[in-house]
Protein backbone atom coordinates (compact mmCIF):
# COMPACT_ATOMS: atom_id res chain seq x y z
CA UNK A 1 0.00 0.00 0.00
CA UNK A 2 1.34 3.43 -0.87
CA UNK A 3 0.26 6.25 1.42
CA UNK A 4 -0.09 9.85 0.37
CA UNK A 5 3.04 11.79 -0.51
CA UNK A 6 5.07 13.42 2.24
CA UNK A 7 6.84 16.69 1.93
CA UNK A 8 9.31 16.78 4.78
CA UNK A 9 11.85 19.30 5.93
CA UNK A 10 14.65 19.43 3.42
CA UNK A 11 12.72 17.53 0.77
CA UNK A 12 11.93 19.50 -2.38
CA UNK A 13 9.74 16.87 -4.01
CA UNK A 14 6.98 14.65 -2.62
CA UNK A 15 8.17 11.38 -1.12
CA UNK A 16 5.90 8.34 -1.15
CA UNK A 17 5.48 6.42 2.06
CA UNK A 18 5.84 2.75 1.22
CA UNK A 19 4.23 0.38 3.67
CA UNK A 20 5.37 -3.21 3.82
CA UNK A 21 3.41 -5.72 5.87
CA UNK A 22 3.64 -3.11 8.57
CA UNK A 23 1.35 -2.06 11.34
CA UNK A 24 -1.19 0.67 10.60
CA UNK A 25 0.64 2.90 13.05
CA UNK A 26 2.63 5.15 12.79
CA UNK A 27 0.66 6.56 9.88
CA UNK A 28 1.69 9.17 7.31
CA UNK A 29 0.20 12.01 9.37
CA UNK A 30 2.24 11.11 12.47
CA UNK A 31 5.40 10.67 10.40
CA UNK A 32 4.90 14.14 8.83
CA UNK A 33 4.46 15.54 12.36
CA UNK A 34 7.62 13.82 13.65
CA UNK A 35 9.65 14.92 10.65
CA UNK A 36 8.51 18.52 11.11
CA UNK A 37 10.21 18.44 14.54
CA UNK A 38 13.52 16.93 13.41
CA UNK A 39 16.73 18.89 13.75
CA UNK A 40 19.43 16.69 12.27
CA UNK A 41 22.52 16.12 14.42
CA UNK A 42 25.78 17.88 13.58
CA UNK A 43 27.55 16.19 10.69
CA UNK A 44 24.36 14.66 9.28
CA UNK A 45 23.02 15.37 5.82
CA UNK A 46 19.61 16.99 5.25
CA UNK A 47 16.70 14.73 6.16
CA UNK A 48 15.60 14.34 2.54
CA UNK A 49 18.84 12.55 1.64
CA UNK A 50 18.05 9.58 3.90
CA UNK A 51 15.87 6.52 3.57
CA UNK A 52 13.85 6.83 6.79
CA UNK A 53 12.51 3.61 8.30
CA UNK A 54 10.03 3.89 11.18
CA UNK A 55 8.51 1.28 13.49
CA UNK A 56 6.18 1.36 16.50
CA UNK A 57 7.63 0.59 19.91
CA UNK A 58 6.60 0.58 23.54
CA UNK A 59 8.74 2.09 26.28
CA UNK A 60 8.27 2.43 30.04
CA UNK A 61 6.16 5.57 29.53
CA UNK A 62 4.09 4.26 26.62
CA UNK A 63 4.08 4.47 22.82
CA UNK A 64 7.27 5.34 20.98
CA UNK A 65 8.23 5.57 17.33
CA UNK A 66 11.73 4.34 16.50
CA UNK A 67 13.42 5.62 13.37
CA UNK A 68 16.52 4.44 11.52
CA UNK A 69 17.83 6.72 8.76
CA UNK A 70 20.35 5.67 6.12
CA UNK A 71 21.82 7.87 3.38
CA UNK A 72 20.40 6.63 0.13
CA UNK A 73 20.25 7.28 -3.60
CA UNK A 74 16.54 6.43 -3.23
CA UNK A 75 15.45 8.42 -0.17
CA UNK A 76 11.94 8.10 1.17
CA UNK A 77 9.96 6.70 4.09
CA UNK A 78 9.03 3.15 5.05
CA UNK A 79 7.02 1.88 8.00
CA UNK A 80 7.91 -1.61 9.21
CA UNK A 81 7.20 -3.92 12.10
CA UNK A 82 9.57 -3.48 15.08
CA UNK A 83 11.66 -6.53 14.25
CA UNK A 84 12.30 -5.23 10.73
CA UNK A 85 14.18 -2.05 11.69
CA UNK A 86 17.67 -1.98 10.17
CA UNK A 87 20.44 -2.85 12.62
CA UNK A 88 23.67 -0.95 11.99
CA UNK A 89 26.49 -0.67 14.52
CA UNK A 90 28.68 2.07 13.00
CA UNK A 91 28.87 4.32 9.94
CA UNK A 92 28.94 7.78 11.48
CA UNK A 93 26.31 10.18 10.17
CA UNK A 94 25.52 7.93 7.22
CA UNK A 95 23.16 6.36 9.77
CA UNK A 96 20.98 8.25 12.25
CA UNK A 97 18.75 6.81 15.01
CA UNK A 98 15.63 8.55 16.32
CA UNK A 99 13.25 7.89 19.21
CA UNK A 100 9.99 9.85 19.40
CA UNK A 101 7.77 9.78 22.51
CA UNK A 102 4.13 9.96 21.40
CA UNK A 103 2.63 10.98 24.77
CA UNK A 104 5.16 13.78 25.31
CA UNK A 105 5.07 14.76 21.61
CA UNK A 106 8.80 15.10 21.40
CA UNK A 107 11.92 13.58 19.97
CA UNK A 108 13.77 12.14 22.96
CA UNK A 109 16.82 11.00 21.00
CA UNK A 110 18.37 11.66 17.62
CA UNK A 111 22.01 10.81 17.01
CA UNK A 112 24.50 9.72 14.39
CA UNK A 113 26.18 6.34 14.79
CA UNK A 114 29.79 6.09 15.87
CA UNK A 115 32.64 4.43 14.02
CA UNK A 116 33.90 0.90 14.66
C-alpha positions in Angstrom: 0.0 0.0 0.0 1.3 3.4 -0.9 0.3 6.2 1.4 -0.1 9.9 0.4 3.0 11.8 -0.5 5.1 13.4 2.2 6.8 16.7 1.9 9.3 16.8 4.8 11.8 19.3 5.9 14.7 19.4 3.4 12.7 17.5 0.8 11.9 19.5 -2.4 9.7 16.9 -4.0 7.0 14.7 -2.6 8.2 11.4 -1.1 5.9 8.3 -1.2 5.5 6.4 2.1 5.8 2.7 1.2 4.2 0.4 3.7 5.4 -3.2 3.8 3.4 -5.7 5.9 3.6 -3.1 8.6 1.3 -2.1 11.3 -1.2 0.7 10.6 0.6 2.9 13.0 2.6 5.2 12.8 0.7 6.6 9.9 1.7 9.2 7.3 0.2 12.0 9.4 2.2 11.1 12.5 5.4 10.7 10.4 4.9 14.1 8.8 4.5 15.5 12.4 7.6 13.8 13.7 9.7 14.9 10.7 8.5 18.5 11.1 10.2 18.4 14.5 13.5 16.9 13.4 16.7 18.9 13.8 19.4 16.7 12.3 22.5 16.1 14.4 25.8 17.9 13.6 27.5 16.2 10.7 24.4 14.7 9.3 23.0 15.4 5.8 19.6 17.0 5.2 16.7 14.7 6.2 15.6 14.3 2.5 18.8 12.5 1.6 18.0 9.6 3.9 15.9 6.5 3.6 13.8 6.8 6.8 12.5 3.6 8.3 10.0 3.9 11.2 8.5 1.3 13.5 6.2 1.4 16.5 7.6 0.6 19.9 6.6 0.6 23.5 8.7 2.1 26.3 8.3 2.4 30.0 6.2 5.6 29.5 4.1 4.3 26.6 4.1 4.5 22.8 7.3 5.3 21.0 8.2 5.6 17.3 11.7 4.3 16.5 13.4 5.6 13.4 16.5 4.4 11.5 17.8 6.7 8.8 20.3 5.7 6.1 21.8 7.9 3.4 20.4 6.6 0.1 20.3 7.3 -3.6 16.5 6.4 -3.2 15.4 8.4 -0.2 11.9 8.1 1.2 10.0 6.7 4.1 9.0 3.1 5.1 7.0 1.9 8.0 7.9 -1.6 9.2 7.2 -3.9 12.1 9.6 -3.5 15.1 11.7 -6.5 14.3 12.3 -5.2 10.7 14.2 -2.1 11.7 17.7 -2.0 10.2 20.4 -2.8 12.6 23.7 -1.0 12.0 26.5 -0.7 14.5 28.7 2.1 13.0 28.9 4.3 9.9 28.9 7.8 11.5 26.3 10.2 10.2 25.5 7.9 7.2 23.2 6.4 9.8 21.0 8.2 12.2 18.7 6.8 15.0 15.6 8.5 16.3 13.2 7.9 19.2 10.0 9.9 19.4 7.8 9.8 22.5 4.1 10.0 21.4 2.6 11.0 24.8 5.2 13.8 25.3 5.1 14.8 21.6 8.8 15.1 21.4 11.9 13.6 20.0 13.8 12.1 23.0 16.8 11.0 21.0 18.4 11.7 17.6 22.0 10.8 17.0 24.5 9.7 14.4 26.2 6.3 14.8 29.8 6.1 15.9 32.6 4.4 14.0 33.9 0.9 14.7 
